[in-house]
């Protein structure tokens, strides 16, 4: 991954001392040997950016057959462990860092568990029936 341009909020990913860069420069924090995998997706914004890194460790990779019929021509699904890194302006928590401090180098975004509420309450919908609503 390479970046260049204005970087006053750390959005270039080169550290606190690089606030602009006229030529493309490698974001060293995202090199495979540093993050333990390959960048597979990236989103570059004006004030902050993010990258998804797939683990290069074979122990974190699973092959799942596409079906149970053992058809050799059918491809398997490969599931890999991934991590998200973010950097740049964090004024409103865009980089996942508490306190609003800018991230001047790509840093792992904390894993957040999202719980989905099941619809549990019933109420009359005015026509004699009932409808379920999620909280």
C-alpha positions in Angstrom: 0.0 0.0 0.0 1.3 3.4 -0.9 0.0 6.9 -0.1 0.8 10.5 -0.9 -0.7 14.0 -0.6 -1.8 16.0 2.4 -1.6 14.2 5.7 -2.2 16.7 8.5 -4.5 14.2 10.3 -2.3 11.2 9.8 -4.4 9.9 6.9 -1.2 9.0 4.9 -0.2 6.4 7.6 3.5 7.4 7.7 3.6 8.6 11.3 3.3 11.9 13.1 6.3 13.5 11.4 4.9 13.2 7.8 2.2 15.8 7.2 2.5 15.8 3.4 4.2 13.7 0.8 4.6 14.6 -2.9 5.7 11.2 -4.1 4.0 7.8 -3.4 5.5 6.2 -0.3 5.0 2.7 1.0 3.0 2.6 4.2 5.4 0.4 6.2 3.0 -0.4 8.9 0.9 -2.4 6.3 3.8 -4.5 5.0 2.9 -8.3 5.2 5.7 -9.1 7.7 4.5 -6.3 10.0 0.8 -7.0 10.0 1.1 -10.8 9.6 -0.8 -11.0 6.3 -1.8 -9.3 3.1 -4.0 -6.3 2.6 -7.0 -7.6 0.6 -9.2 -4.5 0.7 -8.6 -0.8 1.2 -10.8 2.3 1.5 -8.9 5.6 1.2 -10.7 8.7 2.3 -9.8 12.4 2.5 -9.3 12.4 6.2 -9.0 8.8 7.2 -8.5 5.4 5.6 -9.0 1.7 6.5 -7.6 -1.6 5.3 -8.6 -5.3 5.7 -5.7 -7.7 6.2 -6.1 -11.4 5.7 -3.9 -13.6 8.0 -1.1 -15.4 6.3 -1.1 -18.1 8.9 -2.4 -21.4 7.5 -3.7 -22.4 11.0 -6.2 -19.5 10.7 -7.5 -20.8 7.3 -10.3 -23.3 6.8 -11.4 -25.1 3.7 -15.1 -25.8 3.6 -16.4 -28.1 0.8 -19.0 -26.3 -1.4 -21.3 -29.3 -1.1 -21.4 -32.8 0.4 -21.4 -34.7 -3.0 -17.6 -34.8 -3.1 -17.6 -33.4 -6.7 -13.9 -32.8 -7.5 -14.7 -30.0 -9.9 -16.7 -28.0 -7.4 -14.5 -25.3 -5.7 -14.2 -25.2 -1.9 -14.9 -22.1 0.1 -11.8 -20.7 1.9 -12.4 -18.9 5.2 -9.6 -16.7 6.5 -9.1 -14.7 9.6 -9.1 -11.0 8.9 -8.3 -7.8 10.8 -9.2 -4.2 10.1 -6.7 -1.4 10.4 -7.6 2.3 10.4 -5.7 5.6 10.5 -6.2 9.3 10.1 -8.7 11.7 11.6 -10.5 10.2 14.5 -12.4 13.3 15.7 -15.7 11.4 15.9 -14.2 7.9 16.5 -13.9 6.9 12.8 -10.7 4.9 13.5 -12.1 3.1 16.5 -9.8 4.8 19.0 -11.3 6.3 22.1 -10.7 9.9 23.0 -10.7 11.3 19.4 -6.9 11.2 19.0 -5.7 10.9 15.4 -4.0 7.7 14.4 -0.9 8.6 12.4 -0.1 5.0 11.5 -2.5 2.1 10.7 -3.7 0.5 13.9 -5.9 -2.5 14.5 -9.5 -1.6 15.1 -10.9 -3.2 18.3 -13.3 -6.1 17.7 -16.8 -5.1 18.5 -19.5 -7.7 19.2 -22.8 -6.8 17.7 -25.8 -8.4 19.3 -29.1 -8.5 17.3 -32.3 -8.3 19.3 -35.0 -10.8 18.5 -38.5 -9.6 18.1 -40.3 -10.6 21.3 -43.2 -8.2 21.8 -46.5 -8.5 20.1 -49.1 -5.7 19.8 -52.4 -5.2 18.0 -52.1 -3.7 14.5 -55.6 -2.4 14.6 -57.1 -5.0 12.3 -57.6 -7.7 14.9 -54.2 -9.3 14.1 -50.9 -8.7 15.7 -47.5 -7.8 14.5 -44.1 -8.3 16.0 -41.7 -5.4 16.4 -38.0 -5.4 17.2 -37.0 -3.2 20.1 
